[in-house]
Amino acid sequence: MESNKRIILKGSSKVLKPVITELMAMYQLLQENMDRGLYTIPITTFQDHYTFAPQIKLLFYQLRSETKNSNPRVHGEIAYRVIGETEETFTEANARIRALNYLLGLHYKSDISKRIV
């Protein structure tokens, strides 16, 4: 059920005509792209005012010896942020220890433990 929403624009017709034309074009663009998604350039000013927690990213690649018929290797990625740390307090050594602990946790839960080196 669609609600009856209205937009009221105030101003002279000289000012409003280009605005209305732009709004209609934007509406048509959004309607045409609703089924396949709309991708835009990200706004970087948001990141200027926000501090992100450090991120750990683990990359996984299938061993070449496990690929068959010249198929490309399968790869995966897990990333998570470390809350309570900052860029100043978080070191590369700390990241490696946390990543290893994460992988060791997988070691006991999964058959991939044979691949941990």
C-alpha positions as CSV (number, residue, x, y, z in Angstrom):
1,M,0.0,0.0,0.0
2,E,1.6,3.2,-1.2
3,S,1.2,6.2,1.1
4,N,0.3,9.6,-0.3
5,K,3.5,11.5,0.1
6,R,4.0,14.9,-1.4
7,I,7.0,17.1,-1.9
8,I,6.3,20.8,-1.8
9,L,8.8,23.1,-3.5
10,K,8.8,26.8,-3.0
11,G,10.4,29.4,-5.3
12,S,10.1,31.1,-8.6
13,S,9.5,29.1,-11.8
14,K,12.9,30.2,-13.0
15,V,14.6,28.5,-10.0
16,L,12.2,25.5,-9.8
17,K,12.2,24.3,-13.4
18,P,15.8,23.1,-13.4
19,V,15.3,21.5,-10.0
20,I,12.2,19.7,-11.0
21,T,13.9,18.5,-14.2
22,E,16.8,17.1,-12.2
23,L,14.5,15.4,-9.7
24,M,12.6,13.7,-12.5
25,A,15.8,12.5,-14.2
26,M,17.0,11.1,-10.9
27,Y,13.7,9.4,-10.3
28,Q,13.8,7.8,-13.7
29,L,17.4,6.7,-13.2
30,L,16.6,5.1,-9.9
31,Q,13.5,3.3,-11.3
32,E,15.5,1.9,-14.2
33,N,18.3,0.6,-12.0
34,M,16.2,-0.9,-9.1
35,D,16.5,-4.4,-10.4
36,R,20.3,-4.4,-11.0
37,G,21.6,-2.0,-8.4
38,L,23.0,1.5,-8.6
39,Y,26.7,2.0,-8.1
40,T,28.1,5.4,-7.4
41,I,31.4,7.0,-6.4
42,P,31.7,6.8,-2.6
43,I,31.7,10.0,-0.6
44,T,35.1,10.2,1.1
45,T,34.2,13.1,3.4
46,F,32.4,10.7,5.7
47,Q,35.7,9.0,6.4
48,D,37.3,12.3,7.3
49,H,35.1,12.5,10.4
50,Y,35.0,8.8,11.5
51,T,37.7,6.7,13.0
52,F,37.7,3.0,12.0
53,A,38.8,0.2,14.2
54,P,41.8,-1.8,12.8
55,Q,40.9,-4.6,10.4
56,I,42.3,-8.1,10.1
57,K,41.8,-9.7,6.7
58,L,42.6,-13.4,6.2
59,L,43.0,-14.6,2.6
60,F,42.6,-18.3,1.7
61,Y,43.8,-19.9,-1.5
62,Q,43.3,-23.5,-2.7
63,L,46.6,-25.4,-3.1
64,R,47.7,-25.7,-6.7
65,S,48.1,-29.4,-6.2
66,E,44.4,-29.7,-5.4
67,T,43.2,-28.1,-8.6
68,K,42.1,-30.4,-11.4
69,N,41.9,-29.9,-15.2
70,S,43.7,-26.5,-15.0
71,N,40.9,-24.9,-13.1
72,P,41.7,-21.7,-11.3
73,R,42.3,-22.0,-7.6
74,V,39.4,-21.2,-5.3
75,H,40.0,-18.4,-2.9
76,G,38.1,-16.9,0.0
77,E,38.4,-14.0,2.4
78,I,37.4,-13.3,6.0
79,A,37.7,-9.8,7.4
80,Y,36.8,-8.4,10.8
81,R,37.5,-5.3,12.9
82,V,39.2,-5.3,16.2
83,I,37.2,-3.3,18.7
84,G,39.0,-1.5,21.5
85,E,42.2,-0.9,19.5
86,T,43.3,2.1,17.5
87,E,45.9,2.6,14.8
88,E,48.4,3.7,17.4
89,T,47.9,0.7,19.8
90,F,47.5,-2.1,17.2
91,T,50.7,-3.5,15.7
92,E,51.4,-5.9,12.9
93,A,52.6,-8.5,15.4
94,N,49.3,-8.2,17.3
95,A,47.4,-8.8,14.0
96,R,49.5,-11.9,13.2
97,I,48.8,-13.4,16.6
98,R,45.1,-12.7,16.4
99,A,45.0,-14.2,12.9
100,L,46.9,-17.3,14.0
101,N,44.5,-17.7,17.0
102,Y,41.6,-17.5,14.6
103,L,43.1,-20.1,12.3
104,L,43.8,-22.4,15.3
105,G,40.2,-22.0,16.3
106,L,39.3,-23.3,12.8
107,H,41.9,-26.0,13.3
108,Y,39.8,-27.7,16.0
109,K,36.5,-27.2,14.2
110,S,37.3,-28.2,10.6
111,D,39.2,-30.5,8.4
112,I,41.3,-27.6,7.0
113,S,43.7,-28.0,9.9
114,K,46.1,-30.0,7.7
115,R,46.7,-26.8,5.7
116,I,47.8,-24.6,8.6
117,V,51.5,-24.1,8.5
